[in-house]
């Protein structure tokens, strides 16, 4: 009788573990699907933040408004991409290669890759929260600490095309 009870408990444990594995696989597939939706060309259409602060995103030395209209290419199958500022006025024109990843379907992390360096040599990067993700738009939220406060910066992206 003890063996039968033990076998029954073992069977129900294996069933629970297998169901858990299926649920984890489904969650993983959903996150991968969300991640792959980021593939393609995107444009920052607006940036929301407290205009009382002067924001210079991603240590570029350029005002946040220079990033409005910037082009971002994201290639999820090899985790690479780039963003391009077109310049004009006081805004610089340049293209910055990046290496990125999405964690838990909600965190977009990237690091800039300098010419002649490999991604693993660069240990500094940026972590932003993915919010409001849809097929043709998404937003990235960055919480920047400043003098004991947190400044919330939201970059709103719209799909520019697929290649």
C-alpha positions as CSV (number, residue, x, y, z in Angstrom):
1,X,0.0,0.0,0.0
2,X,2.9,2.4,0.8
3,X,4.4,1.7,-2.6
4,X,1.1,2.4,-4.3
5,X,0.7,5.7,-2.4
6,X,4.4,6.6,-3.1
7,X,3.8,5.8,-6.8
8,X,0.7,7.9,-6.8
9,X,2.5,10.9,-5.2
10,X,5.4,10.5,-7.6
11,X,3.0,10.4,-10.6
12,X,1.1,13.5,-9.5
13,X,4.4,15.3,-8.9
14,X,5.7,14.4,-12.4
15,X,2.3,15.6,-13.8
16,X,2.6,18.9,-12.0
17,X,6.2,19.4,-13.1
18,X,5.3,18.6,-16.7
19,X,2.4,21.1,-16.6
20,X,4.8,23.6,-15.2
21,X,7.2,23.0,-18.0
22,X,4.5,23.4,-20.6
23,X,3.4,26.7,-18.9
24,X,7.1,27.9,-18.9
25,X,7.5,27.0,-22.6
26,X,4.3,28.9,-23.5
27,X,5.5,31.9,-21.5
28,X,8.9,31.7,-23.2
29,X,7.2,31.5,-26.6
30,X,5.0,34.5,-25.9
31,X,8.0,36.5,-24.8
32,X,10.0,35.4,-27.9
33,X,7.0,36.5,-30.0
34,X,6.9,39.9,-28.3
35,X,10.7,40.2,-28.8
36,X,10.4,39.3,-32.5
37,X,7.7,42.0,-33.0
38,X,10.4,44.5,-32.4
39,X,12.2,43.4,-35.6
40,X,12.5,46.1,-38.2
41,X,12.8,49.8,-38.6
42,X,11.3,52.2,-36.0
43,X,11.1,55.9,-35.5
44,X,10.9,57.9,-32.3
45,X,7.8,60.0,-32.8
46,X,7.8,61.8,-29.5
47,X,9.5,61.9,-26.1
48,X,7.6,62.6,-22.9
49,X,9.3,64.0,-19.9
50,X,9.2,66.9,-17.5
51,X,10.4,69.8,-19.7
52,X,11.8,71.5,-16.6
53,X,14.9,69.3,-17.0
54,X,17.4,69.2,-19.9
55,X,17.6,65.6,-21.0
56,X,20.5,64.2,-23.0
57,X,19.7,60.6,-23.7
58,X,22.2,57.7,-23.8
59,X,25.2,60.0,-23.0
60,X,25.2,61.3,-26.6
61,X,25.5,65.0,-25.6
62,X,22.5,65.7,-27.8
63,X,19.2,67.2,-26.5
64,X,16.3,64.8,-26.2
65,X,14.4,66.6,-29.0
66,X,17.3,65.6,-31.3
67,X,16.1,62.0,-30.9
68,X,12.6,62.8,-32.1
69,X,12.6,61.5,-35.7
70,X,15.6,59.3,-35.1
71,X,15.6,55.9,-36.9
72,X,16.2,52.7,-35.0
73,X,16.8,49.4,-36.8
74,X,16.4,46.3,-34.6
75,X,17.5,42.8,-35.7
76,X,16.4,40.3,-33.0
77,X,17.9,37.2,-34.6
78,X,21.5,38.4,-33.8
79,X,20.6,41.0,-31.1
80,X,22.1,43.9,-33.1
81,X,20.8,47.2,-34.3
82,X,21.6,50.8,-34.7
83,X,20.1,54.2,-34.2
84,X,20.6,57.2,-36.5
85,X,20.1,60.9,-35.7
86,X,19.7,62.8,-38.9
87,X,21.0,66.1,-37.5
88,X,19.9,69.6,-38.3
89,X,20.0,72.8,-36.2
90,X,21.9,72.1,-33.0
91,X,21.5,68.3,-33.4
92,X,24.4,66.1,-34.5
93,X,24.1,63.6,-37.3
94,X,25.5,60.1,-36.6
95,X,24.7,56.4,-36.5
96,X,25.4,54.4,-33.3
97,X,25.6,50.6,-33.6
98,X,24.0,48.7,-30.6
99,X,23.7,45.3,-29.1
100,X,20.4,44.7,-27.4
101,X,18.3,42.1,-25.6
102,X,14.8,41.8,-24.1
103,X,14.5,40.3,-20.7
104,X,11.2,38.8,-19.3
105,X,9.3,40.5,-22.2
106,X,9.4,43.8,-20.3
107,X,13.0,45.1,-20.1
108,X,14.8,46.4,-23.2
109,X,18.6,46.6,-22.5
110,X,21.2,47.8,-24.9
111,X,24.8,48.9,-25.1
112,X,26.5,51.1,-27.6
113,X,29.2,49.4,-29.7
114,X,32.2,51.6,-30.5
115,X,34.2,51.1,-33.8
116,X,36.8,48.4,-33.4
117,X,35.3,46.9,-30.2
118,X,33.3,43.8,-29.5
119,X,30.1,43.8,-27.5
120,X,31.5,41.7,-24.7
121,X,34.3,44.3,-24.2
122,X,31.6,47.0,-23.4
123,X,30.1,46.5,-19.9
124,X,28.1,49.7,-19.7
125,X,24.6,50.0,-21.1
126,X,21.0,51.1,-20.6
127,X,18.0,49.4,-19.3
128,X,14.5,50.6,-20.2
129,X,11.0,49.2,-19.6
130,X,8.9,48.2,-22.6
131,X,5.4,49.7,-22.2
132,X,2.4,49.9,-24.5
133,X,3.7,47.3,-27.0
134,X,1.6,46.7,-30.0
135,X,2.3,45.5,-33.6
136,X,3.2,48.9,-35.0
137,X,4.2,50.9,-31.9
138,X,5.8,50.6,-28.5
139,X,7.3,52.8,-25.8
140,X,10.4,52.6,-23.8
141,X,10.4,54.1,-20.3
142,X,13.6,55.2,-18.7
143,X,13.7,56.3,-15.0
144,X,16.7,58.5,-14.5
145,X,17.9,59.4,-11.0
146,X,18.8,63.1,-10.5
147,X,19.4,64.9,-7.3
148,X,17.3,62.6,-5.2
149,X,14.4,62.6,-7.7
150,X,13.6,60.2,-10.5
151,X,12.9,61.7,-13.9
152,X,10.6,59.5,-16.1
153,X,11.4,59.7,-19.8
154,X,9.2,57.8,-22.3
155,X,10.4,57.3,-25.9
156,X,7.4,56.6,-28.2
157,X,8.2,54.5,-31.2
158,X,6.3,53.8,-34.4
159,X,7.1,51.3,-37.1
160,X,8.8,52.8,-40.0
161,X,9.0,49.6,-42.2
162,X,10.2,46.1,-42.4
163,X,13.3,44.9,-44.2
